[in-house]
Amino acid sequence: MCHIWLSITRTLLRVEVLGDCCFCCFVFTCGDALILTTLKLKWFEQVELCISAVPFCVQWVTHTQSLAALIPGCDAVKSRGALLAAFSRDGLVLAVIINQNDPKVTSVFFLWVVL
């Protein structure tokens, strides 16, 4: 059963290799799994050469991580603020804080989000 404790974060960035992009990440738990779904919108640099009807492309990827496999292991906590997500300043790394009832076992999960 999936819990609807959801954290959403987004960042707009301009990277030399990627160009203009927007990353949006949805983080939630389902049973004993942490699920991260990342959406990337990338705008084409030369719109006049674009074959598509829209001047951007969309990609998304889902990453599933067992909460028990994290060190220390975590449980899915059913409360507001149980999951917090934030992108790094350069927008390429996502940090997810998994709050627990015992603050000593709160975990941070890092994910490189370039698709």
C-alpha positions as CSV (number, residue, x, y, z in Angstrom):
1,M,0.0,0.0,0.0
2,C,1.4,3.4,-1.0
3,H,1.4,6.3,1.5
4,I,0.6,9.7,0.2
5,W,3.3,11.5,2.1
6,L,4.8,13.3,-0.8
7,S,7.7,15.7,-1.2
8,I,8.0,17.7,-4.4
9,T,11.0,19.8,-5.4
10,R,12.1,21.5,-8.6
11,T,15.0,23.5,-10.0
12,L,15.6,25.5,-13.2
13,L,19.2,25.4,-14.4
14,R,21.5,26.2,-17.3
15,V,24.3,23.8,-17.6
16,E,26.9,24.0,-20.5
17,V,26.5,20.3,-21.3
18,L,22.7,20.1,-20.9
19,G,21.5,23.5,-21.8
20,D,18.3,25.0,-20.3
21,C,16.5,22.4,-18.1
22,C,13.9,22.0,-15.4
23,F,14.1,19.1,-13.1
24,C,11.1,18.2,-10.9
25,C,11.2,15.3,-8.5
26,F,8.4,13.5,-6.7
27,V,9.4,11.5,-3.6
28,F,7.1,9.1,-1.7
29,T,7.0,5.7,0.0
30,C,5.1,2.6,-1.0
31,G,5.3,-0.2,1.5
32,D,9.0,-0.4,2.5
33,A,10.3,1.3,-0.6
34,L,11.3,4.9,-1.2
35,I,10.3,6.0,-4.7
36,L,11.8,8.9,-6.6
37,T,10.3,10.0,-9.9
38,T,12.3,12.7,-11.7
39,L,10.9,14.6,-14.7
40,K,13.3,16.6,-16.9
41,L,12.2,19.3,-19.3
42,K,14.9,20.3,-21.7
43,W,14.4,23.3,-24.1
44,F,16.0,23.1,-27.5
45,E,18.5,25.8,-28.2
46,Q,17.6,26.5,-31.8
47,V,13.8,26.5,-31.9
48,E,13.7,27.3,-35.6
49,L,15.5,24.0,-36.3
50,C,13.1,22.0,-34.1
51,I,11.2,19.2,-35.9
52,S,8.8,18.7,-33.0
53,A,5.6,20.7,-32.5
54,V,6.9,21.8,-29.1
55,P,10.3,23.5,-28.4
56,F,11.3,21.1,-25.6
57,C,11.7,17.4,-24.8
58,V,10.4,15.5,-21.8
59,Q,12.1,12.6,-20.0
60,W,11.2,10.9,-16.8
61,V,12.8,8.1,-14.7
62,T,11.7,6.4,-11.5
63,H,14.2,5.1,-9.0
64,T,13.1,2.7,-6.2
65,Q,15.2,2.1,-3.1
66,S,14.4,-0.3,-0.3
67,L,14.2,1.6,3.0
68,A,15.6,-1.4,4.8
69,A,18.7,-1.4,2.6
70,L,19.7,2.0,3.7
71,I,22.2,2.2,6.6
72,P,20.8,2.6,9.1
73,G,17.6,1.0,7.9
74,C,14.5,3.2,7.9
75,D,10.8,2.7,8.3
76,A,8.1,4.5,6.3
77,V,6.8,7.3,8.7
78,K,3.3,8.4,8.2
79,S,3.4,12.1,9.0
80,R,3.9,15.5,7.4
81,G,7.5,16.3,6.9
82,A,8.6,12.6,6.9
83,L,10.2,13.1,3.5
84,L,12.1,16.3,2.5
85,A,13.8,16.7,-0.9
86,A,16.0,19.4,-2.2
87,F,18.3,19.9,-5.2
88,S,21.9,21.0,-4.9
89,R,22.8,24.5,-6.0
90,D,24.0,23.2,-9.4
91,G,20.8,21.1,-9.7
92,L,22.5,17.9,-10.5
93,V,22.2,16.1,-7.1
94,L,19.0,15.5,-5.2
95,A,19.1,15.0,-1.4
96,V,16.2,13.3,0.3
97,I,15.9,13.4,4.1
98,I,14.0,10.5,5.5
99,N,12.9,11.6,8.9
100,Q,12.2,8.9,11.5
101,N,10.4,8.9,14.9
102,D,13.9,8.6,16.5
103,P,16.0,11.5,15.2
104,K,19.2,9.5,15.7
105,V,18.3,7.2,12.7
106,T,17.1,9.9,10.3
107,S,18.8,9.3,7.0
108,V,19.9,11.3,4.0
109,F,19.8,9.7,0.5
110,F,21.7,11.3,-2.4
111,L,20.9,10.8,-6.0
112,W,22.5,12.1,-9.2
113,V,19.6,13.2,-11.3
114,V,21.0,13.8,-14.8
115,L,18.9,11.7,-17.2
